[in-house]
């Protein structure tokens, strides 16, 4: 099922989610005179109509004195009530900032590789408004921050944020972006998520685990598919994986699963071609999980999922041990590191499923992923490839977890899976 048809099928359930103002279509004409109840607008401002953002800016330049700020106040009120901030107009997004103390203001985000040095906002003379417009794809979703006098801040005019490894960022979503209903919390049967630890003998390390068991696990006796998440704690807190699994299981989009969320003890080492870590994982951790929980032992009913360096490591796991992991989800993978591409280039095709995706706003990852994709295509691997107009962000990874899970284990159209 494609993501578009899948999102459409969620529509009945997703009406419980509050529709954000940024999804609303703007009025074709903004009439300042209609807003005089909220702002003191001089006569020079009351007669102005704005059909575009550029017309608004031109109108400000054509008036003087207090009328300039009155136009800005009225426009900001209207923009916030129609598309929200950033203000959206066709394929344009306008970042807006209000400050009367004459600061230096820039924007940094996925779209400029988080480099604010050449992304200064323009000060609209005679007002407290700073602005800059960018053209994006209709379905783009991007993280950003404002940089004010060197201080990185959330956009105070935008309530929409997305959590990240270095704290929250402000979130821009263009009009055609489809908000993922599966990340929301609903009043539905919930799985059980609890913390534990596992100590291995290969590396003599103790690592934190979180285990998700589906609704009804403790009352039954059947076995379940299993999913191993690298960077597990972040997948829970930033990737909303528990909510996604609850939703997809409740809606009979995937069968019930057991999820194992694992944390690295040294991420750069373990997720950077550490073959001792790989061997520990497949020969100690997986058998231990299988002994503690009712999991299917077959590789086609076991998956490994990772993002960035974790995505690279997921591909390495599946390549090195297809007899253990028959499904691999590699999100925004750091494939450009090391020799993974060469390993796949020179290998026999394995009976596994590989899900890969990348954002067009993460160039090195997108390009290296495209190279590996061509190898998979030429050699007839079983794979799914998705491209998003997004960056290197948990906002992307949490929204697209469903893509890999429905590829690995789609339920029949009746919602019944005889392989439980």
Phi, psi and omega in degrees: 000130180290159180299323182294314179291327178295314179297322179296323180290341178278352194302318183298317180289324188283359178294345177289341181278132180296130179284125183281151183297337182288350177275349188281142177285139181286154171297143181294333181223134177259119182254109182302324184301334180286347187254013185289347176292331184261340183224149174276100186254117178300162182304325181297335181269335189293336185268002186272138170244142181238117178263340178218164177297320179297323176295321177300312180298317179298322180295323178296320180293337184274352179246173183226168174061220185294340181297329179299308182292327178298319177296318179297313180301316181293317180297317181297320177299315181292315181299319180294326182279345183255289181259347189082177180248131359303148180280131183253134179216107185055238181269007183259144170237127182251117174279128186234140180217137181249123178197127183264008185257014175060053179277172166270124186234132176222170177234143177225142181186191181304327188282349179229026180056030177059032178249107184276000192297333180241022186242040182292142173278150179273134176273125177278104189307139179083004180224178176259017185263135171241143185208156171201135181252145177227150175259128180230164175295155186298332183249022181290146172223123191222148173266149177201168170219156170268148179239107186247114184050041178085353180265127180274122185226157168292151178293114183293345181264357184240113181283349186274122180230163177224127180291148178216174182296340178247026181103177184287152171239158170287151186239130173250128172232127179285172192298324185273358177291134182261113180296133184282111181294336186288348179273352181280161177264127181238165174274082181223166175304133183246144173286171179259130179237122181219161184258147175206184177226159177223132178247130182255165176257341180294314182246357180055049180233150174250128183234150180281140176230149165238137183242129175252125171246142187285164176305136178087000184300314186289339182269349186248189179222006181282165178264163187225155168293159182228146179233128177255121180256119170283155189054048191301315182298321178291327176295331177282311188276324182256330181266357177052034187299323178299316178297318181297314180296315179303313183295312185292326176289315181298322181275006179056042176271324172228161175287163175302144182223161167256134181241137178243116182258111185252142177249141177284155171270332174214098191298311184297327179282306186293327180264018180236060178064041176271097185287336172296320177296317179300314182294319176302315185299310187280333185260345179239305185293310182299312177299325178295316177299316181297331179279338184263337186227158183276081182249146172291139180275346185289140182297330181288352177247021177226136182229155172232138188229136177205160178238145176058240175301325176294328176293318174303313182292326176298318178294324178292316178305309185294324179291315184284329186222068177292343178285349179252310182247106179270357180221135182226128174245115185241103183263127177045053191284142178278059186291339181294346178275135172072205190245026183300318180301317180294323179298315179290326181298323187261009188258157167286149179294134181256153181280066181229164171252133180237121171258129176226145170213170178199158177260147178288350178257026171222081197300310185296322179288318179298315184293316180291325176296321179296325178295313178295323178303318181296324177294315178300319180294311183296327184260005174065040170288158175272108186214162170229136183234130179230144178238134180234148173274069183218178180247198183274085195212145172296338175299324177283314187293322180289329183283342187242011175301324180300331182298317181285320185292323177286339174284318181290310191224067179287137173282155176293165183299338179280350182082010182244130179240112182289352183268009179307000000 
